[in-house]
């Protein structure tokens, strides 16, 4: 129980620090752009380091790096477009993903029995995923109500709820994708920049999946000028 509490406190602490940093970065578009560039650089260093240590073939290493480069760049581009489009939406993605991660971990450790993806991430359970999704939906409803109550926005309450659903499922997908990447190259963490908490990728994997999915959602609805 002591170990569980420590890990849970660590997750909440890292989530709080990440939210604080993101809030400062989001306050200004120039600062946010610099923040995104720094995140991209650190992520690419981690990806190339993991791949280069496991694959000696330069061509294969370069090819796999390009695939993950596209994924990271797509996530950064999505975050940039969403920042310009709506700051409350981007904050919902960031905070909703943290709520999902912390709740899924807590519920999974206490009640988890059915493995969600045992070959990719043995620690994740179906019960934890359901708990995380439920928490995000509740959080999105409350968040959407507060935003609509205090501020004017073109986004409806129903769309806030839709975003919550997307964030919950896409966050899980992003987490599993990064877990699969680490499993493929037999590494525990993507890096050591954050010490025992791993690398940057370990902390923003769910955020990247959620940002891309929400961006695609609004792009499909025609909120961006380059819509289909």
N, C-alpha and C positions, 0 to 999 in steps of 0.2 A: 504493500500500500504506500510505503514511503517512496519507493521508486516511481510508482505511478504518479503520485503528487508532484514529485520533482520534475518529471518529464512534462506533465501537464502545465506546471508553472513555467517551465522553459518555453513551451509552445506559446503560451499566453504572453510571456515577456517579449519573445521575438516578434509575435504578431503586433504587439503594442508599439514596439520600436519601428517596425515596418510601416505601420499606419502613420506614426508621427513623421517619419522621413517622407513618406508619400504625400502627406498633407502639406508639408513645407514645399516639396517639389511642385505640387499641383497649384500652389498659390500664384505662380507666374509661369506663363507659357515658355519663356526662355529658360528658366531654371528647370522646368519639366523636361525640355528638350535635351539639355545637358545631362540631366539625370538619366534619361532613356539611353543616351549614347554611352554613358558610363556602364549602365547595366548590360547593354549589348556587348561591350568590350569584355567585361568580366565573364559573361556567359560563354562567349566564343573562346576565351582563354581556357576555361574549364572544359568545354567540349573538346577542343583540340588536344588538350593535355591528356584527357582520358583516352581518346582514340589513338593518339600517337604512342602512348605507353603500351597499348594492347595490340596495335596493328603496325607492323613494320613496313608493309607495302605502301609506298607514298601515294600511288594513284587511288587505292581503295580508301586510304585515310582522307584524302582530299575529297573524294566523292561523298563519303558519309558526312564529312564536315559541312559540305555544301547543303545537304539535306537539312541538317539542324540549323545551319545559318539561315535558311529560308524560313524555318519555323520561328526562330528568335526574332528575325526581322519583321515577320508578319505580326507577331505579338506586339512588337514595339510600334509598328505602323498603326495597328488597331488601337493601342492605347493613346497614341497621339491624336488620331481622328476623333476618338471618344472624348478626349480632353477638350478639344475645340467645340465639339457638338454639345456636350453636357457634362459639367463638372459633377453634379449630383449622381449621374449614372455611373461615372468612373469610380466615385467614392463607394457607391453601392457594390460594385464589382470587387473592389479591394477589401472592404469590410465584410461583405457576404462570404467571400472565399475564406477569410480568417475564421468566421463563425462556423463555416462548414468543416474546416480542418480540425478546429479544437473540439467541436461537438462530436464529429465522427470518431476521433481518437478516444474521447472519454467514453462514449456509448459502446464503442467497439471493445475497449479494454474491460468494461464492466459486464456487458451482456453478449458480446460477440461470440458466436459459435460457428456460423456458416462463413467460409472463406469466400471473399469476393473474387479474387483472382490469385489463387495460391501459387501459380507458377511465376507470376510477375511480381506480386507483392504479398507475401504470406501474412503480413500483419494486418491487412485490411479485411474487414468483415462486412457482410451484407447488413447486419444490424447497425453497424457503425455508419454505413452509407445512408441507410434510411433515417437514422437519427440526425445526421448532418443535413440531409435534404430537407427534413421537416423543420429544423432550426433556421435554415436559410429562408424558407418560405415565410415563416413567422416574422423573421427579421425584415424581410423585404416588404411585407404588408405594413408593419409599423413604420419603417423607414419611408415608404412611399406616402403614407398618410401624413407624416410630419413634414416632408418636403412640400407636398401639395398644400398643406395648411399654412406654411410659413413663406413659401416662395412661389413665384409664377414659373411654370414650366410647360412646355408643349407635350411632355410625356404624361400619359394618363396613369391612374392608379393600377389599372389592369396591366398596363405595360410594365410597371414596376414589378408586379407579381410574375409576369412572363420572364422578365430579366432574372428574377430570383431563381426560377426553375432552370433557366439556361445556365446560370452561374453554378448551381448545385451539380448538375450533370456534367457540364463541360469541365468544371474544376476537378471532378473525380477522374475524368478522361485524361486531363493534363497531368495529373499526379501519376496515374498508371503509365502514361507514355514515358515520363521521365524515369519511373521505376524500371520500365522495360529496357530503357537505354542503359541504365546502370547494371541491370541483370545481364544484358548482352555482353558487357565488357567486364563483368565480375568485379564491380567496385561497390563499396558501401555508400560513399558520398561522391557527389560530382566534384567537390573541391574541399579545401580546408580554410577558406577565407574567414568563415565564421566559427572556427574552432570546432567544438563538439556538435555544433548545429549544421556542419557541412559547408557546402558552397552556396553561391547565389541561386543557382538552378534548383537546389533542394528546397529553397524557401519561396520561389516564385513559380514553380512548375504549374500549380493549380491556377494561379493568376493569369498565366500566359494562355492556357486553354480557354479560360473564361472570357478573357478580353477578345480573343479571336472569334469566339462563338457569338458574343454579344454584338460585335462589329458586323459580322455577317448577317445577323438578325435585322439590325437597323438598315444595313445596306440593301437587303432584300425588300424591306418595307419602303425604300425610296427616300430615306432621310438624308442621304449623301448625294452630292451632285453626280457621282459616277455610278448611279444605281442601275440595275438591269432593266 
